[in-house]
Protein backbone atom coordinates (compact mmCIF):
# COMPACT_ATOMS: atom_id res chain seq x y z
CA UNK A 1 0.00 0.00 0.00
CA UNK A 2 1.05 3.58 -0.40
CA UNK A 3 0.07 6.99 0.86
CA UNK A 4 -1.69 9.17 -1.67
CA UNK A 5 -1.32 12.92 -2.06
CA UNK A 6 -4.39 14.74 -0.71
CA UNK A 7 -5.38 17.78 -2.77
CA UNK A 8 -5.74 20.95 -0.72
CA UNK A 9 -8.31 23.70 -1.16
CA UNK A 10 -8.45 25.79 -3.35
CA UNK A 11 -6.98 23.27 -5.83
CA UNK A 12 -9.35 23.36 -8.85
CA UNK A 13 -9.26 19.56 -9.16
CA UNK A 14 -11.41 19.42 -6.02
CA UNK A 15 -14.21 20.90 -8.18
CA UNK A 16 -14.20 17.93 -10.59
CA UNK A 17 -17.42 15.92 -10.63
CA UNK A 18 -16.64 12.24 -10.15
CA UNK A 19 -17.76 9.65 -12.69
CA UNK A 20 -19.70 6.54 -11.65
CA UNK A 21 -17.87 3.24 -11.58
CA UNK A 22 -19.19 0.41 -13.76
CA UNK A 23 -18.86 -3.36 -13.53
CA UNK A 24 -15.70 -3.34 -15.65
CA UNK A 25 -14.03 -0.98 -13.15
CA UNK A 26 -13.94 -3.59 -10.38
CA UNK A 27 -10.33 -4.60 -10.99
CA UNK A 28 -7.32 -5.39 -8.80
CA UNK A 29 -6.22 -1.78 -9.45
CA UNK A 30 -9.47 -0.48 -7.94
CA UNK A 31 -8.96 -2.70 -4.88
CA UNK A 32 -5.45 -1.25 -4.53
CA UNK A 33 -6.87 2.29 -4.84
CA UNK A 34 -9.33 1.51 -2.03
CA UNK A 35 -6.58 0.11 0.20
CA UNK A 36 -4.36 3.13 -0.50
CA UNK A 37 -7.24 5.48 0.30
CA UNK A 38 -7.81 3.77 3.66
CA UNK A 39 -4.11 3.96 4.48
CA UNK A 40 -4.04 7.63 3.51
CA UNK A 41 -7.19 8.44 5.52
CA UNK A 42 -5.97 6.65 8.67
CA UNK A 43 -2.51 8.23 8.42
CA UNK A 44 -3.84 11.78 7.90
CA UNK A 45 -5.74 11.13 10.34
CA UNK A 46 -9.32 11.42 9.14
CA UNK A 47 -12.68 9.66 9.24
CA UNK A 48 -13.57 9.91 5.55
CA UNK A 49 -11.87 10.36 2.20
CA UNK A 50 -13.43 10.80 -1.23
CA UNK A 51 -11.55 9.69 -4.33
CA UNK A 52 -11.76 13.25 -5.68
CA UNK A 53 -9.52 14.38 -2.81
CA UNK A 54 -6.71 12.15 -4.09
CA UNK A 55 -7.18 13.18 -7.73
CA UNK A 56 -9.06 9.99 -8.69
CA UNK A 57 -12.32 11.23 -10.13
CA UNK A 58 -14.56 8.22 -9.64
CA UNK A 59 -17.54 7.91 -7.30
CA UNK A 60 -15.69 6.17 -4.49
CA UNK A 61 -15.30 7.03 -0.84
CA UNK A 62 -13.95 5.38 2.27
CA UNK A 63 -15.19 6.05 5.80
CA UNK A 64 -14.44 4.85 9.31
CA UNK A 65 -15.98 6.91 12.12
CA UNK A 66 -15.17 4.34 14.84
CA UNK A 67 -12.77 5.39 17.55
CA UNK A 68 -10.95 2.06 17.26
CA UNK A 69 -10.59 2.45 13.45
CA UNK A 70 -11.95 -1.06 12.86
CA UNK A 71 -15.21 -0.34 11.00
CA UNK A 72 -14.10 0.58 7.48
CA UNK A 73 -16.81 1.26 4.91
CA UNK A 74 -16.39 1.51 1.17
CA UNK A 75 -19.13 3.34 -0.72
CA UNK A 76 -19.09 3.20 -4.52
CA UNK A 77 -21.58 5.27 -6.53
CA UNK A 78 -23.19 6.41 -3.26
CA UNK A 79 -26.51 8.21 -2.99
CA UNK A 80 -28.43 9.20 0.09
CA UNK A 81 -32.01 10.14 0.90
CA UNK A 82 -33.01 12.18 3.95
CA UNK A 83 -35.32 10.18 6.23
CA UNK A 84 -36.70 13.35 7.77
CA UNK A 85 -36.41 17.07 7.13
CA UNK A 86 -34.61 17.71 10.44
CA UNK A 87 -31.09 19.05 10.16
CA UNK A 88 -28.39 19.66 12.74
CA UNK A 89 -25.22 21.68 12.96
CA UNK A 90 -22.03 19.77 13.53
CA UNK A 91 -18.46 20.95 13.42
CA UNK A 92 -16.70 19.61 10.34
CA UNK A 93 -13.14 19.51 9.21
CA UNK A 94 -11.66 18.21 5.99
CA UNK A 95 -8.38 16.63 4.98
CA UNK A 96 -8.39 18.97 1.96
CA UNK A 97 -8.84 22.02 4.21
CA UNK A 98 -6.24 21.35 6.91
CA UNK A 99 -6.55 22.87 10.36
CA UNK A 100 -9.90 24.56 9.66
CA UNK A 101 -13.23 23.64 11.24
CA UNK A 102 -16.69 25.12 10.90
CA UNK A 103 -20.28 24.27 11.76
CA UNK A 104 -22.17 22.81 8.81
CA UNK A 105 -25.85 21.94 8.73
CA UNK A 106 -26.67 18.44 7.46
CA UNK A 107 -29.62 16.06 7.57
CA UNK A 108 -29.88 14.18 10.87
CA UNK A 109 -30.95 10.80 9.44
CA UNK A 110 -30.32 9.43 5.96
CA UNK A 111 -30.66 6.23 3.96
CA UNK A 112 -27.55 5.36 1.98
CA UNK A 113 -27.44 3.24 -1.17
CA UNK A 114 -24.09 2.24 -2.66
CA UNK A 115 -22.00 -0.63 -3.89
CA UNK A 116 -19.38 -2.22 -1.67
CA UNK A 117 -15.78 -2.77 -2.76
CA UNK A 118 -16.82 -5.92 -4.64
CA UNK A 119 -19.76 -4.33 -6.47
CA UNK A 120 -22.47 -5.76 -4.23
CA UNK A 121 -25.37 -3.40 -3.42
CA UNK A 122 -25.65 -2.16 0.15
CA UNK A 123 -28.26 -0.05 1.86
CA UNK A 124 -28.22 1.26 5.41
CA UNK A 125 -29.67 4.02 7.55
CA UNK A 126 -27.48 6.23 9.68
CA UNK A 127 -27.49 9.35 11.81
CA UNK A 128 -25.09 11.50 13.79
CA UNK A 129 -21.44 11.54 12.84
CA UNK A 130 -21.74 8.80 10.19
CA UNK A 131 -24.61 10.64 8.46
CA UNK A 132 -22.62 13.89 8.47
CA UNK A 133 -19.54 12.12 7.14
CA UNK A 134 -21.44 10.42 4.30
CA UNK A 135 -23.01 13.73 3.24
CA UNK A 136 -19.65 15.54 3.46
CA UNK A 137 -17.85 12.93 1.35
CA UNK A 138 -20.71 12.71 -1.18
CA UNK A 139 -20.34 16.48 -1.62
CA UNK A 140 -16.71 15.94 -2.66
CA UNK A 141 -17.88 13.61 -5.43
CA UNK A 142 -19.99 16.51 -6.76
CA UNK A 143 -17.10 18.97 -6.60
CA UNK A 144 -18.34 20.63 -3.40
CA UNK A 145 -16.04 21.44 -0.48
CA UNK A 146 -17.50 22.10 2.98
CA UNK A 147 -16.26 25.69 2.97
CA UNK A 148 -18.80 26.31 0.18
CA UNK A 149 -21.43 26.37 2.95
CA UNK A 150 -19.70 29.33 4.63
CA UNK A 151 -20.08 33.03 3.92
CA UNK A 152 -17.99 34.52 1.10
CA UNK A 153 -15.89 36.38 3.67
CA UNK A 154 -15.03 33.19 5.56
CA UNK A 155 -14.31 31.38 2.29
CA UNK A 156 -11.83 34.10 1.28
CA UNK A 157 -10.13 33.99 4.70
CA UNK A 158 -9.70 30.21 4.49
CA UNK A 159 -8.42 30.45 0.91
CA UNK A 160 -5.84 33.13 1.80
CA UNK A 161 -4.69 31.21 4.89
CA UNK A 162 -4.24 27.94 3.00
CA UNK A 163 -2.52 29.55 0.02
CA UNK A 164 -0.07 31.20 2.43
CA UNK A 165 0.60 27.84 4.14
CA UNK A 166 1.09 26.15 0.76
CA UNK A 167 3.60 28.84 -0.31
CA UNK A 168 5.53 28.39 2.95
CA UNK A 169 5.75 24.62 2.40
CA UNK A 170 7.08 25.01 -1.14
URSUL-V763987 format. One record per residue. N is the residue number from 1. PHI is phi in radians with two decimals (* if undefined). Layout:
# URSUL-V763987
N_PHI + N_PHI
This chain:
# URSUL-V763987
1_* + 2_-2.56 + 3_-1.34 + 4_-1.75 + 5_-1.38 + 6_-1.62 + 7_-1.13 + 8_-1.98 + 9_-0.98 + 10_-1.74 + 11_-0.87 + 12_-1.11 + 13_-1.16 + 14_-1.18 + 15_-1.58 + 16_-1.27 + 17_-1.41 + 18_-1.31 + 19_-1.58 + 20_-1.15 + 21_-1.57 + 22_-1.99 + 23_-0.96 + 24_-1.24 + 25_-1.43 + 26_-1.44 + 27_-2.05 + 28_-1.00 + 29_-1.13 + 30_-1.15 + 31_-1.07 + 32_-1.15 + 33_-1.04 + 34_-1.08 + 35_-1.06 + 36_-1.13 + 37_-1.14 + 38_-1.10 + 39_-1.05 + 40_-1.11 + 41_-1.10 + 42_-1.14 + 43_-1.21 + 44_-0.99 + 45_-1.57 + 46_-2.52 + 47_-2.01 + 48_-2.78 + 49_-2.66 + 50_-1.67 + 51_-0.98 + 52_-0.96 + 53_-1.18 + 54_-1.99 + 55_1.07 + 56_-2.14 + 57_-1.64 + 58_-2.11 + 59_-1.35 + 60_-2.50 + 61_-2.52 + 62_-2.13 + 63_-2.50 + 64_-2.69 + 65_-1.64 + 66_-1.26 + 67_-1.18 + 68_-1.49 + 69_0.98 + 70_-2.24 + 71_-2.25 + 72_-1.19 + 73_-2.21 + 74_-1.96 + 75_-2.13 + 76_-1.97 + 77_0.92 + 78_-1.28 + 79_-2.38 + 80_-2.44 + 81_-2.23 + 82_-1.11 + 83_-1.62 + 84_-2.77 + 85_-1.37 + 86_-1.06 + 87_-2.17 + 88_-2.50 + 89_-1.50 + 90_-2.54 + 91_-1.25 + 92_-2.10 + 93_-2.24 + 94_-2.74 + 95_-1.11 + 96_-1.55 + 97_-2.28 + 98_-1.06 + 99_1.08 + 100_-2.31 + 101_-2.33 + 102_-2.70 + 103_-1.32 + 104_-2.26 + 105_-1.57 + 106_-2.41 + 107_-1.08 + 108_-1.26 + 109_-2.21 + 110_-2.40 + 111_-1.90 + 112_-1.94 + 113_-2.12 + 114_-2.86 + 115_-1.78 + 116_-1.49 + 117_-1.14 + 118_-1.84 + 119_1.55 + 120_-1.50 + 121_-1.12 + 122_-2.40 + 123_-2.48 + 124_-2.69 + 125_-1.85 + 126_-2.63 + 127_-2.61 + 128_1.11 + 129_-1.04 + 130_-1.10 + 131_-1.10 + 132_-1.08 + 133_-1.12 + 134_-1.05 + 135_-1.13 + 136_-1.05 + 137_-1.22 + 138_-1.08 + 139_-1.00 + 140_-0.98 + 141_-1.18 + 142_-1.74 + 143_1.45 + 144_-1.89 + 145_-1.93 + 146_-1.02 + 147_-1.19 + 148_-1.12 + 149_-1.46 + 150_-1.60 + 151_-1.14 + 152_-1.00 + 153_-1.07 + 154_-1.14 + 155_-1.06 + 156_-1.13 + 157_-1.08 + 158_-1.09 + 159_-1.04 + 160_-1.08 + 161_-1.08 + 162_-1.21 + 163_-1.10 + 164_-1.12 + 165_-1.10 + 166_-1.15 + 167_-1.15 + 168_-1.18 + 169_-1.26 + 170_-1.27
